[in-house]
């Protein structure tokens, strides 16, 4: 089983890197992009012995305690059977 | 409309950062994770005037030409109406 974890800055936190990309795209030949937010993306390969519930709980714990800085970031998870 | 772009190292490229995370998780109290790959994640907010086809084409061009290093990385896109 694989788990996809998406970590982004909270909406209220200024994303300087994303802003820079958005401005650069505007100066180049790319139109139609109003805003960019950059985040991190993790693909976890899980042991096949885990049930879906165990996997969900374990990945949630890892995302919350290790992969995310809860002060400025938030995360979402997608399990892929 | 929003577009989500996921950029990861190609499977054939060693992901040192992901390996480090996987080993660290193993040494800590987190079991059941066999492998970790780290990538980048972008959320693009698009101008509402774009049709879905235009958005798909523009985001594909941006992902290919700007957000991804085609030598070592690959990307996937998800459009959100």
Backbone of each chain as nested JSON, in Angstrom:
{
  "chains": [
    {"id": "A", "residues": [
      {"number": 1, "name": "UNK", "atoms": {"N": [0.837, -1.197, 0.0], "CA": [0.0, 0.0, 0.0], "C": [0.872, 1.247, 0.0]}},
      {"number": 2, "name": "UNK", "atoms": {"N": [0.427, 2.259, -0.692], "CA": [1.152, 3.527, -0.703], "C": [0.3, 4.619, -0.07]}},
      {"number": 3, "name": "UNK", "atoms": {"N": [0.978, 5.562, 0.586], "CA": [0.283, 6.714, 1.148], "C": [0.921, 7.974, 0.579]}},
      {"number": 4, "name": "UNK", "atoms": {"N": [0.055, 8.877, 0.138], "CA": [0.531, 10.163, -0.367], "C": [0.244, 11.231, 0.68]}},
      {"number": 5, "name": "UNK", "atoms": {"N": [1.261, 11.983, 1.072], "CA": [1.086, 13.037, 2.067], "C": [1.438, 14.375, 1.42]}},
      {"number": 6, "name": "UNK", "atoms": {"N": [0.498, 15.323, 1.508], "CA": [0.696, 16.654, 0.931], "C": [0.807, 17.654, 2.07]}},
      {"number": 7, "name": "UNK", "atoms": {"N": [1.917, 18.359, 2.137], "CA": [2.129, 19.337, 3.203], "C": [2.209, 20.725, 2.578]}},
      {"number": 8, "name": "UNK", "atoms": {"N": [1.361, 21.628, 3.047], "CA": [1.405, 23.007, 2.538], "C": [1.444, 23.981, 3.707]}},
      {"number": 9, "name": "UNK", "atoms": {"N": [1.915, 25.184, 3.423], "CA": [1.822, 26.246, 4.411], "C": [0.356, 26.573, 4.638]}},
      {"number": 10, "name": "UNK", "atoms": {"N": [0.009, 26.913, 5.873], "CA": [-1.361, 27.356, 6.14], "C": [-1.672, 28.587, 5.297]}},
      {"number": 11, "name": "UNK", "atoms": {"N": [-2.959, 28.756, 5.0], "CA": [-3.382, 29.871, 4.164], "C": [-2.952, 31.229, 4.719]}},
      {"number": 12, "name": "UNK", "atoms": {"N": [-2.886, 31.308, 6.033], "CA": [-2.573, 32.589, 6.672], "C": [-1.081, 32.895, 6.672]}},
      {"number": 13, "name": "UNK", "atoms": {"N": [-0.253, 31.932, 6.25], "CA": [1.197, 32.13, 6.258], "C": [1.652, 32.567, 4.866]}},
      {"number": 14, "name": "UNK", "atoms": {"N": [2.464, 33.608, 4.815], "CA": [2.974, 34.098, 3.535], "C": [3.881, 33.047, 2.9]}},
      {"number": 15, "name": "UNK", "atoms": {"N": [3.597, 32.698, 1.644], "CA": [4.398, 31.722, 0.925], "C": [5.29, 32.466, -0.057]}},
      {"number": 16, "name": "UNK", "atoms": {"N": [6.475, 32.87, 0.411], "CA": [7.359, 33.708, -0.406], "C": [7.817, 32.971, -1.662]}},
      {"number": 17, "name": "UNK", "atoms": {"N": [8.079, 31.681, -1.509], "CA": [8.552, 30.896, -2.651], "C": [7.476, 30.805, -3.737]}},
      {"number": 18, "name": "UNK", "atoms": {"N": [6.242, 30.538, -3.284], "CA": [5.131, 30.483, -4.233], "C": [4.917, 31.816, -4.932]}},
      {"number": 19, "name": "UNK", "atoms": {"N": [4.973, 32.91, -4.152], "CA": [4.814, 34.25, -4.734], "C": [5.873, 34.508, -5.801]}},
      {"number": 20, "name": "UNK", "atoms": {"N": [7.104, 34.115, -5.512], "CA": [8.2, 34.32, -6.458], "C": [7.944, 33.568, -7.755]}},
      {"number": 21, "name": "UNK", "atoms": {"N": [7.47, 32.326, -7.636], "CA": [7.169, 31.534, -8.833], "C": [6.055, 32.2, -9.631]}},
      {"number": 22, "name": "UNK", "atoms": {"N": [5.007, 32.656, -8.913], "CA": [3.867, 33.277, -9.595], "C": [4.318, 34.531, -10.354]}},
      {"number": 23, "name": "UNK", "atoms": {"N": [5.163, 35.348, -9.719], "CA": [5.625, 36.57, -10.379], "C": [6.519, 36.245, -11.567]}},
      {"number": 24, "name": "UNK", "atoms": {"N": [7.36, 35.239, -11.409], "CA": [8.245, 34.847, -12.509], "C": [7.43, 34.348, -13.7]}},
      {"number": 25, "name": "UNK", "atoms": {"N": [6.393, 33.556, -13.422], "CA": [5.538, 33.059, -14.509], "C": [4.88, 34.226, -15.235]}},
      {"number": 26, "name": "UNK", "atoms": {"N": [4.452, 35.236, -14.466], "CA": [3.817, 36.406, -15.065], "C": [4.758, 37.158, -15.988]}},
      {"number": 27, "name": "UNK", "atoms": {"N": [6.036, 37.227, -15.598], "CA": [7.025, 37.933, -16.424], "C": [7.427, 37.11, -17.641]}},
      {"number": 28, "name": "UNK", "atoms": {"N": [7.275, 35.796, -17.543], "CA": [7.599, 34.951, -18.692], "C": [6.352, 34.837, -19.567]}},
      {"number": 29, "name": "UNK", "atoms": {"N": [6.317, 33.87, -20.44], "CA": [5.23, 33.809, -21.423], "C": [4.017, 33.04, -20.906]}},
      {"number": 30, "name": "UNK", "atoms": {"N": [3.921, 32.864, -19.585], "CA": [2.83, 32.043, -19.058], "C": [1.744, 32.931, -18.492]}},
      {"number": 31, "name": "UNK", "atoms": {"N": [0.578, 32.872, -19.086], "CA": [-0.525, 33.702, -18.635], "C": [-1.567, 32.834, -17.935]}},
      {"number": 32, "name": "UNK", "atoms": {"N": [-2.409, 33.461, -17.181], "CA": [-3.548, 32.737, -16.634], "C": [-3.315, 32.172, -15.245]}},
      {"number": 33, "name": "UNK", "atoms": {"N": [-2.112, 32.397, -14.68], "CA": [-1.868, 31.907, -13.321], "C": [-1.959, 33.083, -12.348]}},
      {"number": 34, "name": "UNK", "atoms": {"N": [-2.876, 33.009, -11.42], "CA": [-3.088, 34.123, -10.493], "C": [-2.279, 33.959, -9.215]}},
      {"number": 35, "name": "UNK", "atoms": {"N": [-2.072, 32.722, -8.796], "CA": [-1.37, 32.519, -7.53], "C": [-0.732, 31.134, -7.534]}},
      {"number": 36, "name": "UNK", "atoms": {"N": [0.382, 31.006, -6.82], "CA": [1.044, 29.712, -6.674], "C": [1.355, 29.502, -5.202]}},
      {"number": 37, "name": "UNK", "atoms": {"N": [1.059, 28.31, -4.7], "CA": [1.497, 27.92, -3.356], "C": [2.383, 26.696, -3.515]}},
      {"number": 38, "name": "UNK", "atoms": {"N": [3.523, 26.718, -2.842], "CA": [4.392, 25.553, -2.94], "C": [4.345, 24.749, -1.655]}},
      {"number": 39, "name": "UNK", "atoms": {"N": [4.385, 23.448, -1.792], "CA": [4.414, 22.585, -0.628], "C": [5.325, 21.4, -0.836]}},
      {"number": 40, "name": "UNK", "atoms": {"N": [5.219, 20.437, 0.068], "CA": [6.02, 19.228, -0.02], "C": [5.114, 18.04, -0.263]}},
      {"number": 41, "name": "UNK", "atoms": {"N": [5.674, 17.024, -0.835], "CA": [4.899, 15.864, -1.244], "C": [5.701, 14.624, -0.869]}},
      {"number": 42, "name": "UNK", "atoms": {"N": [5.097, 13.714, -0.146], "CA": [5.788, 12.493, 0.261], "C": [4.987, 11.285, -0.209]}},
      {"number": 43, "name": "UNK", "atoms": {"N": [5.685, 10.284, -0.733], "CA": [5.052, 9.006, -1.043], "C": [5.647, 7.966, -0.116]}},
      {"number": 44, "name": "UNK", "atoms": {"N": [4.833, 7.41, 0.764], "CA": [5.286, 6.392, 1.706], "C": [4.848, 5.017, 1.223]}},
      {"number": 45, "name": "UNK", "atoms": {"N": [5.791, 4.099, 1.116], "CA": [5.452, 2.709, 0.818], "C": [5.311, 1.971, 2.137]}},
      {"number": 46, "name": "UNK", "atoms": {"N": [4.133, 1.389, 2.359], "CA": [3.843, 0.783, 3.658], "C": [3.983, -0.727, 3.595]}},
      {"number": 47, "name": "UNK", "atoms": {"N": [4.27, -1.318, 4.741], "CA": [4.372, -2.779, 4.823], "C": [3.029, -3.392, 4.449]}},
      {"number": 48, "name": "UNK", "atoms": {"N": [3.036, -4.473, 3.65], "CA": [1.776, -5.074, 3.202], "C": [0.965, -5.671, 4.351]}},
      {"number": 49, "name": "UNK", "atoms": {"N": [1.621, -5.875, 5.516], "CA": [0.911, -6.5, 6.637], "C": [-0.083, -5.545, 7.301]}},
      {"number": 50, "name": "UNK", "atoms": {"N": [0.027, -4.243, 7.043], "CA": [-0.872, -3.283, 7.692], "C": [-2.272, -3.346, 7.096]}},
      {"number": 51, "name": "UNK", "atoms": {"N": [-3.283, -3.274, 7.953], "CA": [-4.638, -3.113, 7.443], "C": [-4.827, -1.658, 7.052]}},
      {"number": 52, "name": "UNK", "atoms": {"N": [-5.933, -1.367, 6.354], "CA": [-6.149, 0.007, 5.897], "C": [-6.301, 0.953, 7.081]}},
      {"number": 53, "name": "UNK", "atoms": {"N": [-6.972, 0.477, 8.139], "CA": [-7.148, 1.332, 9.322], "C": [-5.826, 1.624, 10.021]}},
      {"number": 54, "name": "UNK", "atoms": {"N": [-5.002, 0.561, 10.166], "CA": [-3.681, 0.758, 10.779], "C": [-2.841, 1.712, 9.953]}},
      {"number": 55, "name": "UNK", "atoms": {"N": [-2.898, 1.527, 8.624], "CA": [-2.115, 2.389, 7.74], "C": [-2.548, 3.844, 7.89]}},
      {"number": 56, "name": "UNK", "atoms": {"N": [-3.855, 4.055, 7.883], "CA": [-4.387, 5.42, 8.022], "C": [-3.9, 6.055, 9.322]}},
      {"number": 57, "name": "UNK", "atoms": {"N": [-3.981, 5.295, 10.415], "CA": [-3.586, 5.821, 11.721], "C": [-2.087, 6.119, 11.765]}},
      {"number": 58, "name": "UNK", "atoms": {"N": [-1.278, 5.182, 11.237], "CA": [0.172, 5.333, 11.3], "C": [0.628, 6.51, 10.426]}},
      {"number": 59, "name": "UNK", "atoms": {"N": [0.074, 6.599, 9.222], "CA": [0.477, 7.687, 8.318], "C": [0.033, 9.031, 8.896]}},
      {"number": 60, "name": "UNK", "atoms": {"N": [-1.141, 9.06, 9.49], "CA": [-1.626, 10.296, 10.111], "C": [-0.661, 10.732, 11.223]}},
      {"number": 61, "name": "UNK", "atoms": {"N": [-0.213, 9.767, 12.015], "CA": [0.706, 10.072, 13.111], "C": [2.045, 10.578, 12.568]}},
      {"number": 62, "name": "UNK", "atoms": {"N": [2.562, 9.919, 11.541], "CA": [3.841, 10.338, 10.948], "C": [3.716, 11.735, 10.348]}},
      {"number": 63, "name": "UNK", "atoms": {"N": [2.617, 11.965, 9.624], "CA": [2.434, 13.277, 8.984], "C": [2.355, 14.364, 10.04]}},
      {"number": 64, "name": "UNK", "atoms": {"N": [1.623, 14.088, 11.124], "CA": [1.403, 15.104, 12.147], "C": [2.667, 15.363, 12.96]}},
      {"number": 65, "name": "UNK", "atoms": {"N": [3.378, 14.279, 13.309], "CA": [4.489, 14.426, 14.256], "C": [5.837, 14.646, 13.592]}},
      {"number": 66, "name": "UNK", "atoms": {"N": [6.003, 14.207, 12.349], "CA": [7.328, 14.276, 11.725], "C": [7.356, 15.16, 10.483]}},
      {"number": 67, "name": "UNK", "atoms": {"N": [6.401, 14.976, 9.59], "CA": [6.517, 15.626, 8.283], "C": [6.006, 17.06, 8.273]}},
      {"number": 68, "name": "UNK", "atoms": {"N": [5.22, 17.434, 9.287], "CA": [4.584, 18.744, 9.286], "C": [5.044, 19.566, 10.482]}},
      {"number": 69, "name": "UNK", "atoms": {"N": [5.275, 20.833, 10.268], "CA": [5.46, 21.776, 11.362], "C": [4.096, 22.39, 11.676]}},
      {"number": 70, "name": "UNK", "atoms": {"N": [3.454, 21.962, 12.757], "CA": [2.053, 22.337, 12.984], "C": [1.844, 23.835, 13.217]}},
      {"number": 71, "name": "UNK", "atoms": {"N": [2.901, 24.556, 13.493], "CA": [2.752, 25.996, 13.696], "C": [2.404, 26.696, 12.387]}},
      {"number": 72, "name": "UNK", "atoms": {"N": [3.025, 26.271, 11.298], "CA": [2.828, 26.996, 10.039], "C": [2.311, 26.118, 8.899]}},
      {"number": 73, "name": "UNK", "atoms": {"N": [2.255, 24.812, 9.1], "CA": [1.881, 23.941, 7.984], "C": [0.659, 23.094, 8.304]}},
      {"number": 74, "name": "UNK", "atoms": {"N": [0.002, 22.636, 7.245], "CA": [-1.08, 21.674, 7.396], "C": [-0.865, 20.561, 6.367]}},
      {"number": 75, "name": "UNK", "atoms": {"N": [-1.553, 19.429, 6.553], "CA": [-1.302, 18.305, 5.655], "C": [-2.596, 17.63, 5.269]}},
      {"number": 76, "name": "UNK", "atoms": {"N": [-2.54, 16.9, 4.173], "CA": [-3.634, 15.996, 3.852], "C": [-3.019, 14.681, 3.366]}},
      {"number": 77, "name": "UNK", "atoms": {"N": [-3.819, 13.636, 3.448], "CA": [-3.329, 12.278, 3.192], "C": [-4.242, 11.593, 2.191]}},
      {"number": 78, "name": "UNK", "atoms": {"N": [-3.654, 10.815, 1.297], "CA": [-4.457, 9.96, 0.42], "C": [-3.835, 8.571, 0.407]}},
      {"number": 79, "name": "UNK", "atoms": {"N": [-4.623, 7.567, 0.779], "CA": [-4.137, 6.189, 0.749], "C": [-4.457, 5.571, -0.601]}},
      {"number": 80, "name": "UNK", "atoms": {"N": [-3.479, 4.829, -1.116], "CA": [-3.66, 4.163, -2.417], "C": [-3.49, 2.671, -2.19]}},
      {"number": 81, "name": "UNK", "atoms": {"N": [-4.546, 1.875, -2.366], "CA": [-4.502, 0.445, -2.031], "C": [-3.425, -0.306, -2.841]}}
    ]},
    {"id": "B", "residues": [
      {"number": 1, "name": "UNK", "atoms": {"N": [-10.418, 28.182, -10.936], "CA": [-9.993, 26.788, -11.039], "C": [-8.607, 26.618, -10.427]}},
      {"number": 2, "name": "UNK", "atoms": {"N": [-8.387, 25.499, -9.789], "CA": [-7.069, 25.228, -9.208], "C": [-6.436, 24.02, -9.903]}},
      {"number": 3, "name": "UNK", "atoms": {"N": [-5.106, 24.071, -9.995], "CA": [-4.376, 22.931, -10.553], "C": [-3.352, 22.477, -9.532]}},
      {"number": 4, "name": "UNK", "atoms": {"N": [-3.301, 21.167, -9.319], "CA": [-2.318, 20.598, -8.406], "C": [-1.234, 19.91, -9.245]}},
      {"number": 5, "name": "UNK", "atoms": {"N": [0.012, 20.275, -8.993], "CA": [1.126, 19.678, -9.732], "C": [2.027, 18.952, -8.741]}},
      {"number": 6, "name": "UNK", "atoms": {"N": [2.288, 17.667, -9.015], "CA": [3.135, 16.848, -8.152], "C": [4.411, 16.523, -8.904]}},
      {"number": 7, "name": "UNK", "atoms": {"N": [5.54, 16.914, -8.353], "CA": [6.83, 16.661, -9.005], "C": [7.641, 15.707, -8.141]}},
      {"number": 8, "name": "UNK", "atoms": {"N": [8.062, 14.605, -8.727], "CA": [8.889, 13.651, -7.974], "C": [10.123, 13.288, -8.781]}},
      {"number": 9, "name": "UNK", "atoms": {"N": [11.147, 12.828, -8.085], "CA": [12.307, 12.276, -8.778], "C": [11.875, 11.028, -9.534]}},
      {"number": 10, "name": "UNK", "atoms": {"N": [12.471, 10.805, -10.697], "CA": [12.196, 9.568, -11.416], "C": [12.588, 8.375, -10.552]}},
      {"number": 11, "name": "UNK", "atoms": {"N": [11.917, 7.255, -10.798], "CA": [12.166, 6.053, -10.0], "C": [13.632, 5.619, -10.039]}},
      {"number": 12, "name": "UNK", "atoms": {"N": [14.286, 5.892, -11.155], "CA": [15.668, 5.436, -11.324], "C": [16.678, 6.343, -10.624]}},
      {"number": 13, "name": "UNK", "atoms": {"N": [16.221, 7.479, -10.105], "CA": [17.121, 8.429, -9.459], "C": [17.094, 8.202, -7.949]}},
      {"number": 14, "name": "UNK", "atoms": {"N": [18.268, 8.129, -7.348], "CA": [18.356, 7.924, -5.897], "C": [17.778, 9.142, -5.169]}},
      {"number": 15, "name": "UNK", "atoms": {"N": [16.837, 8.898, -4.256], "CA": [16.221, 9.971, -3.481], "C": [16.826, 9.949, -2.075]}},
      {"number": 16, "name": "UNK", "atoms": {"N": [17.943, 10.666, -1.913], "CA": [18.681, 10.621, -0.649], "C": [17.845, 11.169, 0.508]}},
      {"number": 17, "name": "UNK", "atoms": {"N": [17.084, 12.228, 0.235], "CA": [16.268, 12.846, 1.271], "C": [15.178, 11.876, 1.746]}},
      {"number": 18, "name": "UNK", "atoms": {"N": [14.524, 11.221, 0.782], "CA": [13.501, 10.243, 1.135], "C": [14.089, 9.076, 1.932]}},
      {"number": 19, "name": "UNK", "atoms": {"N": [15.262, 8.576, 1.492], "CA": [15.927, 7.487, 2.205], "C": [16.218, 7.885, 3.656]}},
      {"number": 20, "name": "UNK", "atoms": {"N": [16.69, 9.117, 3.837], "CA": [17.012, 9.604, 5.178], "C": [15.77, 9.627, 6.061]}},
      {"number": 21, "name": "UNK", "atoms": {"N": [14.655, 10.101, 5.498], "CA": [13.405, 10.134, 6.262], "C": [12.984, 8.715, 6.631]}},
      {"number": 22, "name": "UNK", "atoms": {"N": [13.064, 7.795, 5.658], "CA": [12.644, 6.414, 5.906], "C": [13.484, 5.788, 7.017]}},
      {"number": 23, "name": "UNK", "atoms": {"N": [14.805, 6.026, 6.987], "CA": [15.674, 5.453, 8.016], "C": [15.395, 6.075, 9.381]}},
      {"number": 24, "name": "UNK", "atoms": {"N": [15.169, 7.382, 9.39], "CA": [14.873, 8.067, 10.652], "C": [13.571, 7.523, 11.253]}},
      {"number": 25, "name": "UNK", "atoms": {"N": [12.551, 7.321, 10.409], "CA": [11.276, 6.782, 10.899], "C": [11.499, 5.4, 11.501]}},
      {"number": 26, "name": "UNK", "atoms": {"N": [12.346, 4.594, 10.847], "CA": [12.629, 3.255, 11.348], "C": [13.287, 3.276, 12.719]}},
      {"number": 27, "name": "UNK", "atoms": {"N": [14.179, 4.261, 12.937], "CA": [14.871, 4.359, 14.22], "C": [13.962, 4.931, 15.304]}},
      {"number": 28, "name": "UNK", "atoms": {"N": [12.941, 5.678, 14.887], "CA": [12.003, 6.229, 15.865], "C": [10.888, 5.193, 16.095]}},
      {"number": 29, "name": "UNK", "atoms": {"N": [9.798, 5.603, 16.648], "CA": [8.755, 4.65, 17.042], "C": [7.768, 4.344, 15.915]}},
      {"number": 30, "name": "UNK", "atoms": {"N": [8.145, 4.66, 14.667], "CA": [7.188, 4.491, 13.578], "C": [7.522, 3.235, 12.789]}},
      {"number": 31, "name": "UNK", "atoms": {"N": [6.615, 2.286, 12.823], "CA": [6.844, 1.029, 12.126], "C": [5.954, 0.975, 10.892]}},
      {"number": 32, "name": "UNK", "atoms": {"N": [6.297, 0.08, 10.01], "CA": [5.414, -0.179, 8.879], "C": [5.704, 0.64, 7.642]}},
      {"number": 33, "name": "UNK", "atoms": {"N": [6.733, 1.509, 7.693], "CA": [7.072, 2.274, 6.492], "C": [8.307, 1.653, 5.85]}},
      {"number": 34, "name": "UNK", "atoms": {"N": [8.154, 1.209, 4.614], "CA": [9.266, 0.539, 3.94], "C": [10.113, 1.492, 3.125]}},
      {"number": 35, "name": "UNK", "atoms": {"N": [9.486, 2.522, 2.582], "CA": [10.232, 3.428, 1.716], "C": [9.542, 4.792, 1.705]}},
      {"number": 36, "name": "UNK", "atoms": {"N": [10.327, 5.84, 1.523], "CA": [9.776, 7.191, 1.409], "C": [10.403, 7.859, 0.192]}},
      {"number": 37, "name": "UNK", "atoms": {"N": [9.586, 8.508, -0.62], "CA": [10.088, 9.348, -1.71], "C": [9.582, 10.753, -1.438]}},
      {"number": 38, "name": "UNK", "atoms": {"N": [10.477, 11.733, -1.548], "CA": [10.031, 13.112, -1.337], "C": [9.952, 13.854, -2.659]}},
      {"number": 39, "name": "UNK", "atoms": {"N": [8.945, 14.685, -2.791], "CA": [8.809, 15.492, -3.996], "C": [8.32, 16.883, -3.67]}},
      {"number": 40, "name": "UNK", "atoms": {"N": [7.948, 17.602, -4.713], "CA": [7.417, 18.951, -4.546], "C": [5.96, 18.976, -4.955]}},
      {"number": 41, "name": "UNK", "atoms": {"N": [5.257, 19.933, -4.423], "CA": [3.816, 20.011, -4.624], "C": [3.476, 21.475, -4.864]}},
      {"number": 42, "name": "UNK", "atoms": {"N": [2.786, 21.762, -5.956], "CA": [2.408, 23.142, -6.266], "C": [0.897, 23.224, -6.437]}},
      {"number": 43, "name": "UNK", "atoms": {"N": [0.302, 24.264, -5.89], "CA": [-1.109, 24.542, -6.142], "C": [-1.18, 25.84, -6.919]}},
      {"number": 44, "name": "UNK", "atoms": {"N": [-1.655, 25.778, -8.147], "CA": [-1.769, 26.956, -8.999], "C": [-3.221, 27.414, -9.03]}},
      {"number": 45, "name": "UNK", "atoms": {"N": [-3.459, 28.678, -8.726], "CA": [-4.789, 29.252, -8.887], "C": [-4.859, 29.894, -10.263]}},
      {"number": 46, "name": "UNK", "atoms": {"N": [-5.806, 29.437, -11.083], "CA": [-5.862, 29.883, -12.476], "C": [-6.933, 30.936, -12.675]}},
      {"number": 47, "name": "UNK", "atoms": {"N": [-6.745, 31.752, -13.694], "CA": [-7.734, 32.783, -14.026], "C": [-9.05, 32.101, -14.382]}},
      {"number": 48, "name": "UNK", "atoms": {"N": [-10.172, 32.637, -13.893], "CA": [-11.469, 31.984, -14.158], "C": [-11.862, 32.006, -15.638]}},
      {"number": 49, "name": "UNK", "atoms": {"N": [-11.185, 32.855, -16.426], "CA": [-11.54, 32.953, -17.846], "C": [-11.064, 31.74, -18.656]}},
      {"number": 50, "name": "UNK", "atoms": {"N": [-10.148, 30.958, -18.11], "CA": [-9.628, 29.811, -18.865], "C": [-10.652, 28.686, -18.938]}},
      {"number": 51, "name": "UNK", "atoms": {"N": [-10.764, 28.063, -20.115], "CA": [-11.564, 26.847, -20.21], "C": [-10.745, 25.699, -19.633]}},
      {"number": 52, "name": "UNK", "atoms": {"N": [-11.404, 24.552, -19.425], "CA": [-10.684, 23.433, -18.836], "C": [-9.559, 22.954, -19.751]}},
      {"number": 53, "name": "UNK", "atoms": {"N": [-9.817, 22.987, -21.066], "CA": [-8.772, 22.554, -22.01], "C": [-7.579, 23.498, -22.005]}},
      {"number": 54, "name": "UNK", "atoms": {"N": [-7.874, 24.807, -22.0], "CA": [-6.788, 25.787, -21.958], "C": [-5.99, 25.634, -20.671]}},
      {"number": 55, "name": "UNK", "atoms": {"N": [-6.711, 25.432, -19.565], "CA": [-6.041, 25.284, -18.272], "C": [-5.124, 24.07, -18.29]}},
      {"number": 56, "name": "UNK", "atoms": {"N": [-5.656, 22.958, -18.807], "CA": [-4.856, 21.726, -18.87], "C": [-3.58, 21.954, -19.688]}},
      {"number": 57, "name": "UNK", "atoms": {"N": [-3.728, 22.604, -20.843], "CA": [-2.574, 22.833, -21.721], "C": [-1.564, 23.768, -21.063]}},
      {"number": 58, "name": "UNK", "atoms": {"N": [-2.057, 24.854, -20.444], "CA": [-1.158, 25.839, -19.845], "C": [-0.413, 25.247, -18.639]}},
      {"number": 59, "name": "UNK", "atoms": {"N": [-1.15, 24.525, -17.797], "CA": [-0.521, 23.943, -16.611], "C": [0.49, 22.868, -17.028]}},
      {"number": 60, "name": "UNK", "atoms": {"N": [0.151, 22.109, -18.055], "CA": [1.073, 21.093, -18.541], "C": [2.368, 21.746, -19.034]}},
      {"number": 61, "name": "UNK", "atoms": {"N": [2.233, 22.877, -19.734], "CA": [3.397, 23.59, -20.257], "C": [4.249, 24.136, -19.104]}},
      {"number": 62, "name": "UNK", "atoms": {"N": [3.579, 24.728, -18.108], "CA": [4.306, 25.285, -16.959], "C": [5.019, 24.173, -16.194]}},
      {"number": 63, "name": "UNK", "atoms": {"N": [4.322, 23.063, -15.971], "CA": [4.926, 21.959, -15.219], "C": [6.142, 21.422, -15.96]}},
      {"number": 64, "name": "UNK", "atoms": {"N": [6.009, 21.287, -17.283], "CA": [7.082, 20.681, -18.076], "C": [8.277, 21.613, -18.205]}},
      {"number": 65, "name": "UNK", "atoms": {"N": [7.993, 22.91, -18.427], "CA": [9.076, 23.838, -18.77], "C": [9.667, 24.556, -17.565]}},
      {"number": 66, "name": "UNK", "atoms": {"N": [8.891, 24.7, -16.483], "CA": [9.371, 25.509, -15.362], "C": [9.523, 24.708, -14.071]}},
      {"number": 67, "name": "UNK", "atoms": {"N": [8.52, 23.938, -13.721], "CA": [8.499, 23.332, -12.389], "C": [9.298, 22.035, -12.302]}},
      {"number": 68, "name": "UNK", "atoms": {"N": [9.577, 21.425, -13.451], "CA": [10.223, 20.12, -13.45], "C": [11.58, 20.184, -14.144]}},
      {"number": 69, "name": "UNK", "atoms": {"N": [12.547, 19.497, -13.586], "CA": [13.811, 19.264, -14.279], "C": [13.686, 17.932, -15.007]}},
      {"number": 70, "name": "UNK", "atoms": {"N": [13.492, 17.964, -16.331], "CA": [13.136, 16.729, -17.046], "C": [14.233, 15.661, -17.024]}},
      {"number": 71, "name": "UNK", "atoms": {"N": [15.437, 16.046, -16.675], "CA": [16.518, 15.05, -16.631], "C": [16.307, 14.069, -15.474]}},
      {"number": 72, "name": "UNK", "atoms": {"N": [15.861, 14.58, -14.345], "CA": [15.765, 13.708, -13.166], "C": [14.364, 13.642, -12.554]}},
      {"number": 73, "name": "UNK", "atoms": {"N": [13.448, 14.482, -13.02], "CA": [12.131, 14.534, -12.373], "C": [11.001, 14.229, -13.351]}},
      {"number": 74, "name": "UNK", "atoms": {"N": [9.881, 13.829, -12.789], "CA": [8.669, 13.668, -13.58], "C": [7.514, 14.31, -12.813]}},
      {"number": 75, "name": "UNK", "atoms": {"N": [6.401, 14.574, -13.495], "CA": [5.319, 15.301, -12.836], "C": [3.977, 14.679, -13.184]}},
      {"number": 76, "name": "UNK", "atoms": {"N": [3.006, 14.975, -12.335], "CA": [1.626, 14.679, -12.699], "C": [0.764, 15.856, -12.282]}},
      {"number": 77, "name": "UNK", "atoms": {"N": [-0.393, 15.955, -12.901], "CA": [-1.258, 17.133, -12.749], "C": [-2.658, 16.684, -12.391]}},
      {"number": 78, "name": "UNK", "atoms": {"N": [-3.31, 17.438, -11.516], "CA": [-4.733, 17.197, -11.253], "C": [-5.443, 18.53, -11.264]}},
      {"number": 79, "name": "UNK", "atoms": {"N": [-6.442, 18.673, -12.124], "CA": [-7.226, 19.915, -12.172], "C": [-8.419, 19.785, -11.242]}},
      {"number": 80, "name": "UNK", "atoms": {"N": [-8.701, 20.87, -10.531], "CA": [-9.833, 20.884, -9.592], "C": [-10.762, 22.01, -10.038]}},
      {"number": 81, "name": "UNK", "atoms": {"N": [-11.978, 21.689, -10.47], "CA": [-12.884, 22.702, -11.032], "C": [-13.168, 23.834, -10.039]}}
    ]}
  ]
}
